[in-house]
Amino acid sequence: MSTVPQTSLPPVRVRFIGTPESVAVVLDLLTMACFDVTTSRLYPTRDRNGHVRVYADITPAPPATTSEE
């Protein structure tokens, strides 16, 4: 029998840039894929009208425990 220890992985810091709708969809998809996502507020971009930037800390889910019998 073998098990994979569940360890906490540190978050990855990511900056997303796009329309508010596109950024929201991507963040929702990451959450649905079992990532823990913490985001900043929306900041307007300086060079693209209608685009925002969001900073996110994304923590991967711990690896699944497997066992063989």
Buried (B, 14 or more C-beta within 10 A) or exposed (E): EEEEEEEEEEBEEBEBBBEEEEBBEBBEEBEEEEBEBEBEEBEEEEEEEEBBBBEBBBBBEEEEEEEEE
